[in-house]
Amino acid sequence: MSDGPVRVVPVEILGQQYPIRSSLDDRYVTELATYVDEKMRAAALATPAGDSVRLAVLAALNIADEFFRARQAERAWQNVVEERAAQIGRLVDEVLGA
């Protein structure tokens, strides 16, 4: 997923072709587009009469929800790691102080 020269990566989302200008790896950009396409198709199943803008907003909200939940889980895990590191530090201090 390394940055490189800017180039155009053609992708398809919900049947529409989009030329994406990016310095990211082509496969990564395609993977992102596939993910967005899946989210938009899921939104279309939930809202069959929705237009593409409405579907894009619903997909964006679902993706934002996933991101926020992942960020919250990461923060919780970071707190666990920090607490365990503090416990280890206290144990080391006890052993060295004895």
C-alpha distances in whole Angstrom, upper triangle without the diagonal:
4,7,9,12,13,14,16,14,17,17,20,21,24,26,25,22,20,19,16,15,12,10,6,5,9,8,6,9,12,11,12,15,16,16,18,20,21,22,24,26,27,28,30,32,33,34,35,37,34,33,29,29,31,28,25,27,27,24,23,25,24,20,22,24,21,19,23,24,20,21,24,24,21,24,27,25,25,28,29,27,29,33,32,31,35,37,36,37,40,41,40,42,45,45,45,48,50
4,6,10,12,13,15,15,18,19,22,23,27,28,27,24,22,19,16,15,11,8,6,6,10,11,9,11,14,14,15,17,19,19,21,23,24,25,27,29,30,31,33,35,36,37,38,40,37,35,31,31,33,31,28,29,30,27,25,28,27,23,24,27,24,22,25,26,23,23,26,26,23,26,29,27,26,30,31,29,30,34,34,32,35,38,36,37,41,41,40,42,45,45,45,48,50
4,7,8,11,13,14,17,18,22,23,27,28,26,23,20,18,14,12,9,5,5,7,10,12,11,11,15,15,15,17,20,20,21,23,25,26,27,29,30,31,33,35,36,37,38,39,36,34,31,30,32,30,27,28,30,26,25,27,27,23,24,27,25,22,25,27,24,24,28,28,25,27,30,29,28,31,33,31,32,36,36,34,37,40,39,39,42,44,43,44,47,47,47,50,52
4,6,9,12,13,17,18,22,24,28,28,26,23,20,17,14,12,9,5,6,7,10,13,12,13,16,17,17,19,21,22,23,25,27,28,29,31,32,33,35,37,38,39,39,41,37,35,32,31,34,32,28,30,32,29,27,30,30,26,27,30,28,26,29,31,28,27,31,31,29,31,34,33,32,35,37,35,36,39,39,38,41,43,42,42,46,47,46,48,51,51,50,53,55
4,6,10,12,16,18,22,24,27,27,25,22,19,15,13,10,8,5,8,10,11,14,14,14,16,19,18,19,22,23,24,25,28,29,29,31,33,34,35,38,39,39,40,40,37,35,31,31,34,32,29,30,32,29,28,31,31,28,28,32,30,28,31,33,30,30,34,34,32,34,37,36,35,38,40,38,39,43,43,41,44,47,46,46,49,50,49,51,54,54,54,56,59
4,7,10,13,15,19,21,24,25,22,19,15,12,10,6,5,4,8,10,10,14,14,12,15,17,17,17,20,22,21,23,26,26,26,29,31,31,32,35,36,36,37,37,34,32,28,27,30,29,25,27,30,27,25,28,29,25,26,30,28,26,29,32,29,29,33,33,31,33,37,36,35,38,40,38,39,43,43,42,45,47,47,47,50,52,51,52,56,56,55,58,60
4,7,10,13,16,19,22,22,19,16,13,9,8,5,6,6,9,10,9,13,13,11,13,16,16,16,19,20,20,21,24,25,25,27,30,30,31,33,35,35,35,36,33,30,26,26,29,28,25,27,29,26,25,28,29,25,27,30,29,27,30,32,30,30,34,35,33,35,38,37,37,40,42,40,42,45,45,44,47,50,49,49,53,54,53,55,58,58,58,60,63
4,6,9,13,15,19,18,16,12,9,6,5,4,6,9,10,11,9,12,13,10,11,15,14,13,16,18,18,18,22,23,22,24,27,27,28,30,32,32,32,32,29,27,23,23,26,25,22,25,27,24,23,27,27,24,26,29,28,26,30,32,30,30,34,34,33,35,38,38,37,41,42,41,43,46,46,46,48,51,50,51,54,55,55,57,59,60,60,62,65
4,6,10,13,16,16,14,10,8,6,5,6,7,10,9,9,6,9,10,7,8,11,11,10,13,15,15,15,18,20,20,21,24,25,25,27,29,29,29,30,28,25,21,22,25,23,20,23,25,21,21,25,24,22,24,27,25,24,28,29,28,29,32,32,31,34,36,36,36,39,40,39,41,44,44,44,47,49,49,50,53,54,53,55,58,58,58,61,63
4,7,10,13,12,10,7,6,4,6,9,10,13,13,12,9,11,12,9,8,12,12,10,12,15,14,14,17,19,18,19,22,23,23,25,27,27,27,27,25,23,19,20,23,21,19,22,23,20,21,24,24,22,24,27,26,25,29,30,29,30,33,34,33,35,38,37,38,41,42,41,43,46,47,46,49,51,51,52,55,56,56,58,60,61,61,64,66
4,7,10,10,8,6,5,6,7,11,12,15,14,13,10,10,11,8,6,9,9,6,8,11,11,10,13,15,14,15,18,19,19,21,24,24,23,24,22,20,16,18,20,18,16,19,20,17,18,21,21,19,21,24,22,22,26,27,26,28,31,31,30,33,35,35,36,39,40,40,41,44,45,45,47,49,49,50,53,54,54,57,59,59,60,62,64
4,7,6,5,4,6,9,10,14,15,18,17,16,13,13,14,11,9,11,11,7,8,11,10,8,11,13,12,12,16,16,16,18,21,21,20,21,19,17,14,16,18,15,14,17,18,15,17,20,19,18,21,23,22,23,26,27,26,28,31,31,31,34,36,36,37,40,41,41,43,45,46,46,49,51,51,52,55,56,56,58,60,61,62,64,66
4,5,5,7,7,11,11,15,16,20,18,18,15,15,15,12,10,11,10,6,7,9,7,5,8,10,8,9,12,13,12,15,17,17,17,18,15,14,10,12,14,11,10,14,14,12,13,17,16,15,18,20,19,20,23,25,24,26,29,29,29,32,34,34,35,38,39,39,41,44,44,45,47,49,49,51,53,54,55,57,59,60,61,63,65
4,6,9,10,14,15,19,20,23,22,22,19,18,18,16,13,14,13,10,9,11,9,6,8,10,7,7,11,11,10,12,15,14,13,14,13,11,8,11,13,10,10,14,14,12,14,17,16,16,19,21,20,22,25,26,26,28,30,30,31,34,35,36,37,40,41,41,43,45,46,47,49,51,51,53,55,56,57,59,61,62,63,65,67
4,7,10,13,15,19,21,24,23,22,19,19,19,17,14,16,15,12,11,14,12,9,11,13,11,10,14,14,12,15,18,17,15,16,15,13,11,14,16,13,13,17,17,15,17,20,20,20,23,24,24,25,28,29,29,31,33,34,34,37,39,39,40,43,44,44,46,49,49,50,52,54,54,56,58,59,60,62,64,65,66,68,70
4,6,10,12,16,18,22,21,21,18,18,19,16,14,16,15,11,12,14,12,10,13,15,12,12,16,16,15,18,20,19,18,18,16,13,10,13,15,13,13,16,17,16,17,20,20,20,22,25,24,25,28,29,29,31,34,34,34,37,39,39,40,43,44,44,46,49,49,50,52,54,54,56,58,59,60,62,64,65,66,68,70
4,7,9,13,15,19,18,18,15,16,17,13,12,15,14,10,12,15,13,11,15,16,14,15,19,19,18,21,23,22,21,22,19,17,14,15,18,16,15,18,20,18,19,22,22,21,23,26,25,26,29,30,30,31,34,35,35,37,39,39,40,43,44,44,46,49,49,49,52,54,54,55,58,59,59,61,64,64,65,67,69
4,6,9,12,16,16,16,13,15,15,11,11,14,13,9,12,14,12,12,15,16,15,16,20,19,19,22,24,23,23,23,20,18,14,15,18,16,14,17,19,17,17,21,21,19,22,25,24,24,27,29,28,29,32,33,33,35,37,37,38,41,42,42,44,46,47,47,50,52,52,53,56,57,57,59,61,62,62,65,67
4,6,9,13,13,14,12,14,14,11,11,14,13,11,14,16,15,15,18,19,18,20,23,23,23,26,28,27,27,27,24,21,18,18,21,20,17,20,22,20,19,23,24,21,23,27,26,25,28,30,29,30,33,34,33,36,38,38,38,41,43,42,44,47,47,47,50,52,52,53,56,57,57,59,61,62,62,64,67
4,6,10,10,12,10,12,12,8,9,12,11,10,13,15,13,14,18,18,18,20,22,22,23,26,27,27,27,28,25,22,18,18,21,20,17,19,21,19,18,21,22,19,21,24,23,22,25,27,26,27,30,31,30,32,35,35,35,38,39,39,40,43,44,44,46,48,48,49,52,53,53,55,58,58,58,61,63
4,7,9,11,10,13,13,10,12,15,13,13,16,18,16,18,21,21,21,23,26,26,26,29,31,30,31,31,28,25,22,21,24,23,20,22,24,21,20,24,24,21,23,26,25,23,27,29,27,27,31,32,30,33,36,35,35,38,40,39,40,43,44,43,46,48,48,48,52,53,52,54,57,58,57,60,62
4,5,8,8,11,10,8,11,13,12,12,16,17,16,18,21,21,22,24,26,26,27,30,31,31,32,33,29,27,23,23,26,24,21,23,25,22,20,23,24,21,22,25,24,22,25,27,25,25,29,29,28,30,33,32,32,35,37,36,37,40,41,40,42,45,45,45,48,50,49,51,54,54,54,56,59
4,7,8,11,10,9,13,14,14,15,18,19,19,21,23,24,24,27,29,29,30,33,34,34,35,36,33,31,27,27,29,27,24,26,27,24,23,26,26,22,23,27,25,23,26,28,25,25,29,30,27,30,33,32,31,34,36,34,36,39,39,38,41,44,43,43,47,48,47,49,52,52,52,54,57
4,6,9,7,7,10,11,11,13,15,16,17,19,21,21,22,25,26,27,28,31,32,32,33,35,32,30,26,26,28,26,23,24,26,22,21,24,24,20,21,24,22,20,23,25,23,23,26,27,25,27,30,29,28,32,33,32,33,37,37,36,39,41,40,41,44,45,45,47,49,50,50,52,55
4,6,5,6,9,10,11,13,14,16,17,18,20,21,23,24,26,27,29,31,32,33,34,35,32,31,27,27,29,27,24,26,27,23,22,26,25,21,23,26,23,22,25,26,24,24,28,28,26,28,31,30,29,33,34,32,34,37,37,37,40,42,41,42,45,46,45,47,50,50,50,53,55
4,5,5,6,9,10,11,12,14,15,16,18,20,21,22,24,26,27,29,30,31,31,33,30,29,25,26,28,25,22,25,26,22,22,25,24,21,23,26,24,22,26,27,25,26,30,29,28,31,33,32,32,36,36,35,37,40,40,40,43,45,44,45,48,49,48,51,53,53,53,56,58
4,5,5,6,9,10,10,12,14,15,16,18,20,21,22,24,25,27,29,30,30,32,30,28,25,26,27,24,22,25,25,21,21,24,23,20,22,25,22,21,25,26,23,25,28,27,26,29,31,30,30,34,34,33,35,38,38,38,41,43,42,43,46,47,47,49,52,51,52,55,57
4,5,5,6,9,10,11,12,14,15,17,18,20,21,23,24,26,27,28,29,31,28,27,24,24,26,23,20,22,23,19,19,22,20,17,19,21,19,18,21,22,20,21,24,24,23,26,28,27,27,31,31,30,32,35,35,35,38,40,39,40,44,44,44,46,49,49,49,52,54
4,5,5,6,9,10,11,12,14,15,16,18,20,21,22,24,26,27,27,29,26,24,21,21,23,20,18,20,21,17,17,20,19,16,18,21,19,18,21,23,21,22,25,25,24,27,29,29,29,32,33,32,34,37,38,37,40,42,42,43,46,47,47,49,51,52,52,54,57
4,5,5,6,9,10,10,12,14,15,16,18,20,21,22,24,25,25,27,25,23,20,21,23,20,17,20,21,17,17,21,19,17,19,22,19,19,23,24,22,24,27,27,26,29,31,30,31,34,35,34,36,39,39,39,42,44,44,45,48,49,49,51,53,53,54,57,59
4,5,5,6,9,10,11,12,14,15,17,18,20,21,23,24,25,27,25,24,20,21,22,19,17,20,20,16,16,19,17,14,17,19,17,16,20,21,19,21,24,23,23,26,28,27,28,31,32,31,33,36,36,36,39,41,41,42,45,46,46,48,50,50,51,54,56
4,5,5,6,9,10,11,12,14,15,17,18,20,21,22,23,25,22,22,18,18,20,17,14,16,17,13,13,16,14,11,14,16,14,14,18,19,17,18,22,22,21,24,26,26,26,30,31,30,32,35,35,36,38,40,40,41,44,45,45,47,50,50,51,53,55
4,5,5,6,9,10,10,12,14,15,16,18,20,21,21,23,20,19,15,16,18,15,12,15,16,12,13,16,15,12,15,18,16,16,20,21,20,21,24,25,24,27,29,29,30,33,34,34,36,38,39,39,42,44,44,45,48,49,49,51,53,54,55,57,59
4,5,5,6,9,10,10,12,14,15,17,18,20,20,22,20,19,16,18,18,15,14,17,16,12,14,17,15,13,16,18,16,17,20,21,20,22,25,24,25,28,29,29,30,33,34,34,36,38,39,39,42,43,44,45,48,49,49,51,53,54,55,57,59
4,5,5,6,9,10,11,12,14,16,17,18,19,22,19,19,16,17,17,14,12,15,14,10,11,14,12,9,13,14,12,13,17,17,16,18,21,21,21,24,26,25,27,30,30,31,33,35,36,36,39,40,41,42,45,46,46,48,50,51,52,54,56
4,5,5,6,9,10,10,12,14,15,16,17,19,16,16,13,13,14,11,9,11,11,7,8,11,10,8,12,14,12,13,17,18,17,19,22,22,23,25,27,27,28,31,32,32,34,37,37,38,41,42,43,44,47,48,48,50,52,53,54,56,58
4,5,5,6,9,10,10,12,14,15,15,17,15,14,11,13,14,10,9,13,12,9,11,14,12,11,15,17,15,17,20,21,20,23,25,25,26,29,30,30,32,34,35,36,38,40,40,41,44,45,46,47,50,51,51,54,55,56,57,59,61
4,5,5,6,9,10,11,13,14,15,17,16,16,13,15,15,11,11,14,12,9,12,14,11,11,15,15,14,16,19,19,19,21,23,23,24,27,28,28,30,33,33,34,36,38,39,40,42,43,44,46,48,49,50,52,54,54,56,58,59
4,5,5,6,9,10,11,12,14,16,14,14,12,13,12,9,9,10,8,5,8,10,8,8,11,12,11,13,16,16,17,19,21,21,23,25,26,27,29,31,32,33,35,37,37,39,41,42,43,45,47,48,49,51,52,53,55,57,58
4,5,5,6,9,10,10,11,13,11,11,8,10,10,6,6,9,8,5,8,11,9,10,13,14,14,16,19,19,20,22,24,25,26,28,30,30,32,34,35,36,38,40,41,42,44,46,46,48,50,51,52,54,56,57,58,60,62
4,5,5,6,9,10,10,12,11,12,10,13,12,8,10,12,10,8,12,14,12,13,16,17,16,19,21,21,22,25,26,26,28,30,31,32,34,36,37,38,40,42,42,44,46,47,48,50,52,53,54,56,58,58,60,62,63
4,5,5,6,9,10,13,12,13,12,14,12,9,11,12,9,8,12,12,10,12,15,15,14,17,19,19,20,23,24,24,26,28,29,30,32,34,34,36,38,39,40,42,44,45,46,48,50,50,52,54,55,56,58,60,61
4,5,5,6,8,10,9,10,10,11,9,6,8,9,6,6,10,10,9,11,14,14,14,17,19,19,20,23,24,25,26,29,29,30,32,34,35,37,38,40,41,43,44,46,47,49,50,51,53,55,56,57,59,60,62
4,5,5,5,8,7,9,9,11,9,6,9,11,9,9,13,14,12,15,17,17,18,21,22,23,24,26,28,28,30,32,33,34,36,38,39,40,42,44,45,46,48,49,50,52,54,55,56,58,60,61,62,64,66
4,6,5,9,9,12,12,15,13,10,13,14,11,11,15,15,14,16,19,18,19,22,23,23,24,27,28,28,30,33,33,34,36,38,39,40,42,44,44,46,48,49,50,52,54,55,56,58,60,61,62,64,65
4,6,9,9,12,13,14,12,9,13,13,10,11,14,13,12,15,17,16,17,20,22,21,23,26,26,27,29,31,31,33,35,36,37,39,41,42,43,45,47,48,49,51,52,53,55,57,58,59,61,63,64
4,6,5,9,11,12,9,8,11,12,9,11,14,14,13,16,18,18,19,22,23,23,25,28,28,29,31,33,34,35,37,39,40,41,43,44,46,47,49,50,52,53,55,56,58,59,61,62,64,65,67
4,6,9,11,13,11,9,13,14,12,13,17,17,16,19,21,21,22,25,26,27,28,31,31,32,34,36,37,38,40,42,43,44,46,48,49,50,52,53,55,56,58,59,61,62,64,65,67,68,70
4,7,10,12,10,10,13,14,13,15,18,18,18,21,23,23,24,27,28,28,30,32,33,34,36,38,39,40,42,44,45,47,48,50,51,53,54,55,57,59,60,61,63,65,66,67,69,70,72
4,7,8,6,6,10,10,10,12,14,15,15,18,19,20,22,24,25,26,28,29,31,32,34,35,36,38,40,41,43,44,46,47,49,50,52,53,54,56,58,59,60,62,64,65,66,68,70
4,6,5,6,9,10,11,12,14,16,17,18,20,21,23,24,26,27,29,30,32,33,35,36,38,39,40,42,44,45,46,48,50,51,53,54,55,57,59,60,61,63,65,66,67,69,71
4,5,5,6,9,10,10,12,14,15,16,18,20,21,22,24,26,27,28,30,31,32,34,36,37,38,40,42,43,44,46,48,49,50,52,53,55,57,58,59,61,63,64,65,66,69
4,5,5,6,9,10,10,12,14,15,16,18,20,21,22,24,26,27,28,30,31,33,34,36,37,39,41,42,43,45,46,47,49,51,52,53,55,57,58,59,61,63,63,65,67
4,5,5,6,9,10,11,12,14,15,17,19,20,21,23,24,26,27,29,30,32,33,35,36,38,39,41,42,44,45,46,48,50,51,52,54,56,57,58,60,62,63,64,66
4,5,5,6,8,10,11,12,14,15,17,18,20,21,22,24,26,27,28,30,32,33,34,36,38,39,40,42,43,45,46,48,49,51,53,54,55,57,59,60,61,63,65
4,5,5,6,9,10,10,12,14,15,16,18,20,21,22,24,26,27,28,30,31,32,34,36,37,38,40,42,43,45,46,47,49,51,52,53,55,57,58,59,61,63
4,5,5,6,9,10,10,12,14,15,16,18,20,21,22,24,25,27,28,30,31,33,35,36,37,39,41,42,43,45,46,47,49,51,52,53,55,57,58,59,61
4,5,5,6,9,10,11,12,14,15,17,18,20,21,23,24,26,27,29,30,32,33,35,36,38,39,41,42,44,45,46,48,50,51,52,54,56,57,58,60
4,5,5,6,9,10,11,12,14,15,17,18,20,21,22,24,26,27,28,30,32,33,34,36,38,39,41,42,43,45,47,48,49,51,53,54,55,57,59
4,5,5,6,8,10,10,12,14,15,16,18,20,21,22,24,25,27,28,30,31,32,35,36,37,39,41,42,43,45,46,47,49,51,52,53,55,57
4,5,5,6,9,10,10,12,14,15,16,18,20,21,22,24,25,27,29,30,31,33,35,36,37,39,41,42,43,45,46,48,49,51,52,53,56
4,5,5,6,9,10,11,12,14,15,17,18,20,21,23,24,26,27,29,30,32,33,35,36,38,39,41,42,44,45,47,48,50,51,52,54
4,5,5,6,9,10,11,12,14,15,16,18,20,21,22,24,26,27,28,30,32,33,35,36,37,39,41,42,43,45,47,48,49,51,53
4,5,5,6,9,10,10,12,14,15,16,18,20,21,23,24,26,27,29,30,31,33,35,36,37,39,41,42,43,45,46,47,49,51
4,5,5,6,9,10,11,12,14,15,16,18,20,21,23,24,26,27,29,30,32,33,35,36,38,39,41,42,44,45,46,48,50
4,6,5,6,9,10,10,12,14,15,16,18,20,21,22,24,26,27,28,30,32,33,34,36,37,39,40,42,43,45,46,48
4,5,5,6,9,10,10,12,14,15,16,18,20,21,22,24,26,27,28,30,31,33,35,36,37,39,41,42,43,44,47
4,5,5,6,9,10,11,12,14,15,17,19,20,21,23,24,26,27,29,30,31,33,35,36,37,39,41,42,43,45
4,5,5,6,9,10,11,12,14,15,17,18,20,21,23,24,26,27,29,30,32,33,35,36,38,39,41,42,44
4,5,5,6,9,10,10,12,14,15,16,18,20,21,22,24,26,27,28,30,32,33,34,36,37,39,40,42
4,5,5,6,9,10,10,12,14,15,16,18,20,21,22,24,26,27,29,30,31,33,35,36,37,39,41
4,5,5,6,9,10,11,13,14,15,17,19,20,21,23,25,26,27,29,30,32,33,35,36,37,39
4,5,5,6,9,10,11,12,14,15,17,18,20,21,23,24,26,27,29,30,32,33,35,36,38
4,5,5,6,9,10,10,12,14,15,16,18,20,21,22,24,26,27,28,30,31,33,34,36
4,5,5,6,9,10,10,12,14,15,16,18,20,21,23,24,26,27,29,30,31,33,35
4,5,5,6,9,10,11,13,14,15,17,19,20,21,23,25,26,27,29,30,31,33
4,5,5,6,9,10,11,12,14,15,17,18,20,21,23,24,26,27,28,30,32
4,5,5,6,9,10,10,12,14,15,16,18,20,21,22,24,26,27,28,30
4,5,5,6,9,10,11,12,14,15,17,18,20,21,23,24,26,27,29
4,5,5,6,9,10,11,12,14,15,17,18,20,21,23,24,25,27
4,5,5,6,9,10,10,12,14,15,16,18,20,21,22,24,26
4,5,5,6,9,10,10,12,14,15,16,18,20,21,22,24
4,5,5,6,9,10,11,12,14,15,17,18,20,21,23
4,5,5,6,9,10,10,12,14,15,16,18,20,21
4,5,5,6,9,10,10,12,14,15,16,18,20
4,5,5,6,9,10,10,12,14,15,16,18
4,5,5,6,9,10,11,12,14,15,17
4,5,5,6,9,10,11,12,14,15
4,5,5,6,9,10,10,12,14
4,5,5,6,9,10,10,12
4,5,5,6,9,10,11
4,5,5,6,8,10
4,6,5,6,9
4,6,5,6
4,5,5
4,6
4
